[in-house]
Amino acid sequence: MLPKHPSESLTTLTDLVLPSETNPLNNLFGGELLARMDRAASITARRHSRRVCVTASVNHVAFNRSIPLGSVVTIEAKVSRSFKSSMEIFIDVWIEDRESGVRTKANEAIYTFVAVDDTGRPVEVAPIVPESDLEKERYDAALRRKQLSLVLAGKMKAQDATELKALFLD
Ligand SMILES: CC(C)(COP(=O)(O)OP(=O)(O)OC[C@H]1O[C@@H](n2cnc3c(N)ncnc32)[C@H](O)[C@@H]1OP(=O)(O)O)[C@@H](O)C(=O)NCCC(=O)NCCS
């Protein structure tokens, strides 16, 4: 299968925060942001694999800044690394200032999607070749995150998580 670049799977979703999507402090409800990120990541996974893709795991979410009612929220999702059938999707969330238009990073998240066939069985996806420094950095750390996710899910023994162990022992 021919390798692809992360830019080929880039998905950008821009939308407003409406009153029905906020918590009592008038900030975007966390579950609403998770759903928007899942949608963007799902399109990204599909663009990379050209297959049906399912969410296997939400590996990391950082709600660093609250997002007020009326904000324009932009979600950018890219495949940071592909493995055999799974893809790590890195998501950056931005809000833009109404007057200046300057964008501020509000949140980020990492999801894992798996490409499946019509019966839901995992199928192979294209390898990925990172280009920018940030893409290379995210690519390099992805195997460690995959191992951590598998260990936490009880799908890998801690002693087999070589990349993860190296983080603590080196
Ligand atoms: C995700 C799913 C397809 C994995 O199926 P499975 O039988 O565990 O298949 P495998 O063990 O072969 O795993 C497939 C890939 O997923 C990866 N994977 C599975 N669970 C994972 C986890 N918790 N974290 C990271 N990767 C995971 C495996 O490492 C493997 O990756 P690779 O092929 O790139 O090496 C299956 O669990 C599923 O269909 N889950 C439901 C998905 C869904 O409905 N999502 C929406 C939730 S509402």
The ligand as an ORCA input file, in Angstrom:
! r2SCAN-3c Opt
* xyz 0 1
  C     -11.877     -1.440     17.744
  C     -12.133     -2.901     17.366
  C     -12.403     -2.995     15.863
  C     -10.827     -3.662     17.686
  O     -11.104     -5.020     17.415
  P     -10.208     -6.196     18.040
  O     -10.914     -7.459     17.859
  O      -9.722     -5.782     19.400
  O      -9.058     -6.226     17.011
  P      -7.507     -6.275     17.255
  O      -7.134     -6.807     18.602
  O      -6.941     -6.937     16.049
  O      -7.125     -4.740     17.239
  C      -7.184     -3.994     16.044
  C      -6.279     -2.809     16.198
  O      -6.833     -1.934     17.189
  C      -5.841     -1.638     18.153
  N      -6.512     -1.410     19.422
  C      -7.501     -2.139     19.971
  N      -7.853     -1.603     21.166
  C      -7.078     -0.527     21.335
  C      -6.945      0.432     22.383
  N      -7.698      0.382     23.475
  N      -6.017      1.416     22.237
  C      -5.246      1.484     21.144
  N      -5.321      0.605     20.115
  C      -6.218     -0.385     20.224
  C      -4.954     -2.878     18.179
  O      -3.691     -2.583     18.729
  C      -4.883     -3.168     16.698
  O      -3.986     -2.237     16.083
  P      -3.054     -2.633     14.808
  O      -3.857     -3.531     13.916
  O      -2.787     -1.319     14.159
  O      -1.825     -3.257     15.377
  C     -13.310     -3.554     18.163
  O     -12.974     -3.578     19.535
  C     -14.602     -2.766     17.987
  O     -15.279     -2.908     16.991
  N     -14.958     -1.954     18.992
  C     -16.166     -1.130     18.935
  C     -15.880      0.147     18.171
  C     -17.035      1.106     18.270
  O     -18.156      0.718     18.135
  N     -16.700      2.381     18.516
  C     -17.696      3.373     18.742
  C     -18.026      3.399     20.203
  S     -19.666      3.918     20.467
*
